[in-house]
Amino acid sequence: MVVYGLLLTVLMVSYFIYSAFIDRIYARRYASVFGSFDIDVVDHFMDEVTEIIYFDISTNTYMKDTYKNLRGNVIKAFQDRSYETGSSYGYSPEGFNNGEMTIHVNTGVSSDYYDSDYVKLKIKRKNLVFYYIKSIESDNSFFGYLFFGIQGH
């Protein structure tokens, strides 16, 4: 009985630590996912229904679509290999609110043609342990290129 109590305590503490750092976990994975140049890795990171939201500063327009519909543009960007990734990092200043968390991510992407400072990842709880990316949003030109195929300005 003591063993089960100890095991339950370890599981609860592990879950608490995992939940407390989930924003940093997703933020760090961003650069490794898009720096892998492997669409299967991206498919595992995002859902087909993940909303991709881009504000094009040069034309003052919002664009919004799902990852499923924009996946082909990501494949093309991987083939072009016109960027490099370093380390990404980020945090959520607010934490979870109604089961959702917005994470501000410094992307770690460098390119001669595009600017790339940050994205906002919105994650949502699927259940007690799992999360999914509900949306990704940015206004930097690399994001427009990666998801919407917009060439650099």
GROMACS elastic network, one bead per residue, 0.5 to 0.9 nm:
[ bonds ]
;  ai    aj funct       b0    kb
    1     4     6  0.52365   500
    1     5     6  0.63413   500
    1     6     6  0.86694   500
    2     5     6  0.50463   500
    2     6     6  0.60905   500
    2     7     6  0.85114   500
    3     6     6  0.50596   500
    3     7     6  0.60331   500
    3     8     6  0.85025   500
    4     8     6  0.59922   500
    4     9     6  0.84733   500
    5     8     6  0.50898   500
    5     9     6  0.61500   500
    5    10     6  0.86544   500
    6     9     6  0.50569   500
    6    10     6  0.62063   500
    6    11     6  0.86309   500
    7    10     6  0.51064   500
    7    11     6  0.61701   500
    7    12     6  0.85988   500
    8    11     6  0.50883   500
    8    12     6  0.61149   500
    8    13     6  0.86132   500
    9    12     6  0.51070   500
    9    13     6  0.61398   500
    9    14     6  0.84899   500
   10    13     6  0.52115   500
   10    14     6  0.60339   500
   10    15     6  0.85361   500
   11    14     6  0.50630   500
   11    15     6  0.60718   500
   11    16     6  0.85678   500
   12    15     6  0.51076   500
   12    16     6  0.61619   500
   12    17     6  0.86832   500
   13    16     6  0.50487   500
   13    17     6  0.62090   500
   13    18     6  0.85458   500
   14    17     6  0.51803   500
   14    18     6  0.60581   500
   14    19     6  0.85346   500
   15    18     6  0.50176   500
   15    19     6  0.60152   500
   15    20     6  0.84225   500
   15   129     6  0.77354   500
   16    19     6  0.51543   500
   16    20     6  0.59981   500
   16    21     6  0.86813   500
   17    20     6  0.50385   500
   17    21     6  0.63001   500
   17    22     6  0.85012   500
   18    21     6  0.54116   500
   18    22     6  0.58933   500
   18    25     6  0.86398   500
   18   129     6  0.89800   500
   19    22     6  0.51437   500
   19    23     6  0.82538   500
   19   129     6  0.83777   500
   20    23     6  0.76990   500
   20    24     6  0.88472   500
   20    95     6  0.87100   500
   21    24     6  0.53801   500
   21    25     6  0.62692   500
   21    26     6  0.88876   500
   21    91     6  0.86386   500
   22    26     6  0.62607   500
   22    27     6  0.85102   500
   22    91     6  0.88696   500
   23    26     6  0.54291   500
   23    27     6  0.61362   500
   23    28     6  0.86816   500
   23    90     6  0.70511   500
   23    91     6  0.53396   500
   23    92     6  0.59731   500
   23    95     6  0.82233   500
   23   101     6  0.78744   500
   23   102     6  0.82198   500
   23   103     6  0.59416   500
   23   104     6  0.86208   500
   23   123     6  0.86330   500
   24    28     6  0.60429   500
   24    29     6  0.85235   500
   24    89     6  0.65411   500
   24    90     6  0.57500   500
   24    91     6  0.56008   500
   24    92     6  0.81543   500
   24   103     6  0.82234   500
   24   105     6  0.87656   500
   25    28     6  0.53905   500
   25    29     6  0.62993   500
   25    30     6  0.89198   500
   25    89     6  0.85243   500
   25    90     6  0.87796   500
   26    29     6  0.51504   500
   26    30     6  0.64106   500
   26    89     6  0.85168   500
   26    90     6  0.83402   500
   26   103     6  0.81380   500
   26   105     6  0.87176   500
   26   121     6  0.82993   500
   26   123     6  0.87446   500
   27    30     6  0.54613   500
   27    31     6  0.79256   500
   27    88     6  0.60982   500
   27    90     6  0.51107   500
   27    91     6  0.71053   500
   27   103     6  0.71709   500
   27   104     6  0.76986   500
   27   105     6  0.54480   500
   27   106     6  0.77493   500
   27   107     6  0.80009   500
   27   121     6  0.81105   500
   28    31     6  0.64713   500
   28    32     6  0.72812   500
   28    87     6  0.67849   500
   28    90     6  0.72869   500
   28   105     6  0.82425   500
   28   107     6  0.86162   500
   29    32     6  0.52201   500
   29    33     6  0.59505   500
   29    34     6  0.86503   500
   29    45     6  0.85450   500
   29    87     6  0.87005   500
   29    88     6  0.72980   500
   29    89     6  0.84378   500
   30    33     6  0.53222   500
   30    34     6  0.63693   500
   30    35     6  0.82804   500
   30    45     6  0.85924   500
   30    87     6  0.85469   500
   30    88     6  0.63554   500
   30    89     6  0.82367   500
   30   105     6  0.80411   500
   30   107     6  0.68818   500
   30   108     6  0.87764   500
   31    34     6  0.53655   500
   31    35     6  0.55070   500
   31    36     6  0.82020   500
   31    85     6  0.58311   500
   31    86     6  0.66140   500
   31    87     6  0.58950   500
   31    88     6  0.52295   500
   31    89     6  0.85224   500
   31   107     6  0.60593   500
   31   108     6  0.62478   500
   31   109     6  0.71698   500
   32    36     6  0.59000   500
   32    85     6  0.74988   500
   32    86     6  0.80943   500
   32    87     6  0.74823   500
   32    88     6  0.79793   500
   33    36     6  0.53899   500
   33    37     6  0.76411   500
   33    38     6  0.77847   500
   33    39     6  0.87810   500
   33    41     6  0.60352   500
   33    42     6  0.58556   500
   33    45     6  0.72830   500
   34    37     6  0.60274   500
   34    38     6  0.76804   500
   34    39     6  0.85206   500
   34    41     6  0.81772   500
   34    42     6  0.68572   500
   34    74     6  0.89321   500
   34    78     6  0.83904   500
   34    85     6  0.76508   500
   34   109     6  0.89992   500
   35    38     6  0.81359   500
   35    78     6  0.87321   500
   35    83     6  0.85269   500
   35    84     6  0.66310   500
   35    85     6  0.52978   500
   35    86     6  0.79956   500
   35   109     6  0.83157   500
   36    39     6  0.82345   500
   36    41     6  0.73312   500
   36    42     6  0.85544   500
   36    78     6  0.86670   500
   36    85     6  0.88741   500
   37    41     6  0.82501   500
   37    42     6  0.85963   500
   37    74     6  0.89488   500
   37    75     6  0.80893   500
   37    77     6  0.84562   500
   37    78     6  0.50278   500
   37    79     6  0.78000   500
   37    81     6  0.78324   500
   38    41     6  0.54871   500
   38    42     6  0.68000   500
   38    43     6  0.89202   500
   38    75     6  0.82091   500
   38    78     6  0.74204   500
   39    42     6  0.50230   500
   39    43     6  0.60751   500
   39    44     6  0.86238   500
   39    71     6  0.83168   500
   39    74     6  0.76029   500
   39    75     6  0.64351   500
   39    78     6  0.80349   500
   40    44     6  0.62662   500
   40    45     6  0.86786   500
   41    44     6  0.51826   500
   41    45     6  0.63187   500
   41    46     6  0.88466   500
   42    46     6  0.60998   500
   42    47     6  0.89929   500
   42    74     6  0.89565   500
   43    46     6  0.54006   500
   43    47     6  0.67448   500
   43    48     6  0.78074   500
   43    67     6  0.89637   500
   43    71     6  0.87291   500
   44    47     6  0.74120   500
   45   132     6  0.81701   500
   45   133     6  0.78724   500
   46    49     6  0.82604   500
   46    50     6  0.64283   500
   46    67     6  0.75639   500
   46   132     6  0.70993   500
   46   133     6  0.60005   500
   46   134     6  0.84580   500
   47    50     6  0.52553   500
   47    51     6  0.89925   500
   47    66     6  0.88701   500
   47    67     6  0.70833   500
   47    68     6  0.78299   500
   47   132     6  0.71966   500
   47   133     6  0.69431   500
   47   134     6  0.80155   500
   48    51     6  0.85328   500
   48    66     6  0.65657   500
   48    67     6  0.52127   500
   48    69     6  0.80466   500
   48    71     6  0.87179   500
   49    65     6  0.87571   500
   49    66     6  0.53139   500
   49    67     6  0.61342   500
   49    68     6  0.65167   500
   49    69     6  0.89552   500
   49   134     6  0.76306   500
   49   135     6  0.86298   500
   50    65     6  0.83979   500
   50    66     6  0.54646   500
   50    67     6  0.54880   500
   50    68     6  0.78974   500
   50   132     6  0.84479   500
   50   133     6  0.61358   500
   50   134     6  0.50025   500
   50   135     6  0.51394   500
   50   136     6  0.74593   500
   51    64     6  0.68259   500
   51    65     6  0.57526   500
   51    67     6  0.63370   500
   51   133     6  0.84986   500
   51   134     6  0.63086   500
   51   136     6  0.63412   500
   51   137     6  0.82047   500
   52    63     6  0.80368   500
   52    64     6  0.55830   500
   52    65     6  0.54216   500
   52    66     6  0.56586   500
   52    67     6  0.63301   500
   52    70     6  0.83155   500
   52   134     6  0.89618   500
   52   135     6  0.57966   500
   52   136     6  0.51437   500
   52   137     6  0.60460   500
   52   138     6  0.86501   500
   52   147     6  0.75276   500
   53    62     6  0.71529   500
   53    63     6  0.57556   500
   53    65     6  0.68204   500
   53    66     6  0.86560   500
   53   135     6  0.73452   500
   53   136     6  0.62063   500
   53   138     6  0.66397   500
   53   139     6  0.85006   500
   54    61     6  0.82620   500
   54    62     6  0.57051   500
   54    63     6  0.50852   500
   54    64     6  0.63572   500
   54   136     6  0.84936   500
   54   137     6  0.57848   500
   54   138     6  0.53103   500
   54   139     6  0.55505   500
   54   140     6  0.80887   500
   54   143     6  0.72494   500
   54   144     6  0.63037   500
   54   147     6  0.86231   500
   54   148     6  0.83030   500
   55    58     6  0.89550   500
   55    59     6  0.86459   500
   55    60     6  0.69125   500
   55    61     6  0.56969   500
   55    63     6  0.62436   500
   55    64     6  0.87463   500
   55   137     6  0.81104   500
   55   138     6  0.65034   500
   55   140     6  0.78856   500
   55   144     6  0.80787   500
   56    59     6  0.56643   500
   56    60     6  0.55408   500
   56    61     6  0.53531   500
   56    62     6  0.63120   500
   56    63     6  0.76990   500
   56   138     6  0.88623   500
   56   139     6  0.58809   500
   56   140     6  0.75814   500
   56   141     6  0.73924   500
   56   144     6  0.72246   500
   57    61     6  0.70408   500
   57    62     6  0.88411   500
   57   139     6  0.66137   500
   57   140     6  0.79858   500
   57   141     6  0.84193   500
   58    61     6  0.81683   500
   58   153     6  0.77847   500
   59    62     6  0.89346   500
   62   139     6  0.89986   500
   63   148     6  0.83773   500
   65    68     6  0.83755   500
   65    69     6  0.67066   500
   65    70     6  0.70955   500
   65   148     6  0.89558   500
   66    69     6  0.54165   500
   66    70     6  0.64153   500
   66    71     6  0.85598   500
   66   135     6  0.87243   500
   67    70     6  0.50011   500
   67    71     6  0.56027   500
   67   147     6  0.79920   500
   68    71     6  0.54381   500
   68    72     6  0.84102   500
   69    72     6  0.74350   500
   69    73     6  0.88631   500
   70    73     6  0.55576   500
   70    74     6  0.69180   500
   70   146     6  0.89762   500
   70   147     6  0.57613   500
   70   148     6  0.65392   500
   70   149     6  0.86830   500
   71    74     6  0.51866   500
   71    75     6  0.64503   500
   71    76     6  0.88416   500
   71   147     6  0.72489   500
   72    75     6  0.50644   500
   72    76     6  0.63090   500
   72    77     6  0.87202   500
   72   147     6  0.83721   500
   73    76     6  0.50396   500
   73    77     6  0.62016   500
   73    78     6  0.86057   500
   73   145     6  0.79062   500
   73   146     6  0.63011   500
   73   147     6  0.55071   500
   73   148     6  0.61827   500
   73   149     6  0.54697   500
   74    77     6  0.50511   500
   74    78     6  0.61952   500
   74    79     6  0.86711   500
   74   145     6  0.84909   500
   74   146     6  0.53604   500
   74   147     6  0.56601   500
   74   148     6  0.82463   500
   74   149     6  0.79596   500
   75    78     6  0.50553   500
   75    79     6  0.63239   500
   75    80     6  0.87840   500
   75   146     6  0.86737   500
   76    79     6  0.50054   500
   76    80     6  0.62369   500
   76    81     6  0.86959   500
   76   146     6  0.82422   500
   76   149     6  0.80958   500
   77    80     6  0.50249   500
   77    81     6  0.61765   500
   77    82     6  0.73721   500
   77    83     6  0.87839   500
   77   145     6  0.74578   500
   77   146     6  0.57419   500
   77   147     6  0.83661   500
   77   149     6  0.77197   500
   78    81     6  0.52408   500
   78    82     6  0.81390   500
   78    83     6  0.89823   500
   78   146     6  0.84851   500
   79    82     6  0.85903   500
   80    83     6  0.84480   500
   81    84     6  0.76278   500
   82   111     6  0.65226   500
   82   112     6  0.78838   500
   82   113     6  0.78071   500
   83   109     6  0.67790   500
   83   110     6  0.57368   500
   83   112     6  0.75504   500
   83   113     6  0.83223   500
   83   114     6  0.83904   500
   83   142     6  0.88179   500
   84   108     6  0.82948   500
   84   109     6  0.56901   500
   84   110     6  0.53349   500
   84   111     6  0.64878   500
   85    88     6  0.81314   500
   85   107     6  0.78241   500
   85   108     6  0.54066   500
   85   110     6  0.61419   500
   85   111     6  0.88137   500
   86   107     6  0.81053   500
   86   109     6  0.62086   500
   86   110     6  0.77626   500
   87   106     6  0.85762   500
   87   107     6  0.72891   500
   87   108     6  0.50487   500
   87   109     6  0.80923   500
   88   105     6  0.67469   500
   88   106     6  0.54801   500
   88   109     6  0.80066   500
   89   104     6  0.83986   500
   89   105     6  0.56280   500
   89   106     6  0.54545   500
   89   107     6  0.69391   500
   89   108     6  0.77813   500
   90   103     6  0.65618   500
   90   104     6  0.53373   500
   90   106     6  0.59085   500
   90   107     6  0.84997   500
   91    95     6  0.87459   500
   91   102     6  0.84152   500
   91   103     6  0.53280   500
   91   104     6  0.56134   500
   91   105     6  0.68197   500
   92    95     6  0.54871   500
   92    96     6  0.84546   500
   92   101     6  0.68546   500
   92   102     6  0.58157   500
   92   104     6  0.61083   500
   92   105     6  0.88373   500
   93   102     6  0.80300   500
   93   103     6  0.76223   500
   93   104     6  0.81159   500
   94    97     6  0.76006   500
   94   101     6  0.73665   500
   94   102     6  0.75651   500
   94   103     6  0.87888   500
   95   100     6  0.81086   500
   95   101     6  0.56370   500
   95   102     6  0.74623   500
   95   103     6  0.84805   500
   96    99     6  0.56590   500
   96   100     6  0.52009   500
   96   102     6  0.79214   500
   96   124     6  0.85931   500
   97   100     6  0.52998   500
   97   101     6  0.63033   500
   98   101     6  0.84297   500
   98   124     6  0.88295   500
   99   123     6  0.84633   500
   99   124     6  0.57137   500
   99   125     6  0.55900   500
   99   126     6  0.87374   500
  100   122     6  0.67573   500
  100   123     6  0.56536   500
  100   125     6  0.66026   500
  100   134     6  0.85663   500
  101   121     6  0.80965   500
  101   122     6  0.55478   500
  101   123     6  0.53569   500
  101   124     6  0.64693   500
  101   125     6  0.87909   500
  102   120     6  0.63922   500
  102   121     6  0.56553   500
  102   123     6  0.64979   500
  102   124     6  0.89751   500
  103   119     6  0.82160   500
  103   120     6  0.55224   500
  103   121     6  0.50566   500
  103   122     6  0.61667   500
  103   123     6  0.77723   500
  104   118     6  0.69054   500
  104   119     6  0.61637   500
  104   121     6  0.66338   500
  104   122     6  0.89079   500
  105   108     6  0.88412   500
  105   117     6  0.83490   500
  105   118     6  0.52688   500
  105   119     6  0.53085   500
  105   120     6  0.60705   500
  105   121     6  0.72534   500
  106   109     6  0.85046   500
  106   116     6  0.83504   500
  106   117     6  0.57693   500
  106   119     6  0.67830   500
  106   120     6  0.89923   500
  107   110     6  0.88196   500
  107   116     6  0.68317   500
  107   117     6  0.61151   500
  107   118     6  0.53179   500
  107   119     6  0.68567   500
  108   116     6  0.78226   500
  108   117     6  0.75563   500
  108   118     6  0.83605   500
  109   115     6  0.83810   500
  109   116     6  0.60710   500
  109   117     6  0.76915   500
  109   142     6  0.84280   500
  110   113     6  0.88726   500
  110   114     6  0.77637   500
  110   115     6  0.74770   500
  110   116     6  0.69468   500
  111   114     6  0.55274   500
  111   115     6  0.70133   500
  111   116     6  0.80683   500
  111   142     6  0.81900   500
  112   115     6  0.81434   500
  113   141     6  0.87215   500
  113   142     6  0.81398   500
  113   151     6  0.85788   500
  113   152     6  0.57812   500
  113   153     6  0.79764   500
  114   140     6  0.77994   500
  114   141     6  0.54099   500
  114   143     6  0.86366   500
  114   145     6  0.81100   500
  114   151     6  0.85786   500
  114   152     6  0.56973   500
  114   153     6  0.77809   500
  115   140     6  0.58716   500
  115   141     6  0.55361   500
  115   142     6  0.57376   500
  115   143     6  0.86245   500
  115   152     6  0.86764   500
  116   119     6  0.84149   500
  116   139     6  0.87503   500
  116   140     6  0.53519   500
  116   141     6  0.66022   500
  116   142     6  0.54694   500
  116   143     6  0.71017   500
  117   138     6  0.89758   500
  117   140     6  0.67880   500
  117   142     6  0.89473   500
  118   138     6  0.68327   500
  118   139     6  0.84408   500
  118   140     6  0.74390   500
  119   136     6  0.66664   500
  119   137     6  0.56266   500
  119   139     6  0.79155   500
  119   140     6  0.81587   500
  119   143     6  0.81286   500
  120   135     6  0.79909   500
  120   136     6  0.55759   500
  120   137     6  0.51051   500
  120   138     6  0.63935   500
  121   133     6  0.67870   500
  121   134     6  0.76626   500
  121   135     6  0.59085   500
  121   137     6  0.66361   500
  122   132     6  0.85534   500
  122   133     6  0.58587   500
  122   134     6  0.54355   500
  122   135     6  0.51246   500
  122   136     6  0.63087   500
  122   137     6  0.83785   500
  123   131     6  0.63915   500
  123   132     6  0.54662   500
  123   134     6  0.52647   500
  123   135     6  0.71262   500
  123   136     6  0.89450   500
  124   130     6  0.87108   500
  124   131     6  0.54514   500
  124   132     6  0.55308   500
  124   133     6  0.63987   500
  124   134     6  0.61345   500
  125   128     6  0.71444   500
  125   129     6  0.76949   500
  125   130     6  0.61024   500
  125   132     6  0.65431   500
  126   129     6  0.75406   500
  126   130     6  0.53260   500
  126   131     6  0.50126   500
  126   132     6  0.65659   500
  127   130     6  0.55445   500
  127   131     6  0.71415   500
  128   131     6  0.85285   500
  133   136     6  0.74628   500
  137   143     6  0.84299   500
  138   141     6  0.86380   500
  138   143     6  0.65104   500
  138   144     6  0.81659   500
  139   142     6  0.86701   500
  139   143     6  0.70790   500
  139   144     6  0.74669   500
  140   143     6  0.56105   500
  140   144     6  0.67700   500
  141   144     6  0.50194   500
  141   145     6  0.62318   500
  141   146     6  0.86221   500
  141   150     6  0.78420   500
  141   151     6  0.81677   500
  141   152     6  0.63778   500
  141   153     6  0.75818   500
  142   146     6  0.59753   500
  142   147     6  0.85676   500
  142   150     6  0.84791   500
  142   151     6  0.86295   500
  142   152     6  0.75270   500
  143   146     6  0.50802   500
  143   147     6  0.61067   500
  143   148     6  0.77499   500
  143   149     6  0.89231   500
  143   150     6  0.87939   500
  144   147     6  0.56277   500
  144   148     6  0.51418   500
  144   149     6  0.63809   500
  144   150     6  0.54640   500
  144   151     6  0.79272   500
  144   152     6  0.85438   500
  145   148     6  0.55423   500
  145   151     6  0.57021   500
  145   152     6  0.70613   500
  146   149     6  0.59173   500
  146   150     6  0.77640   500
  147   150     6  0.81000   500
  150   153     6  0.86588   500
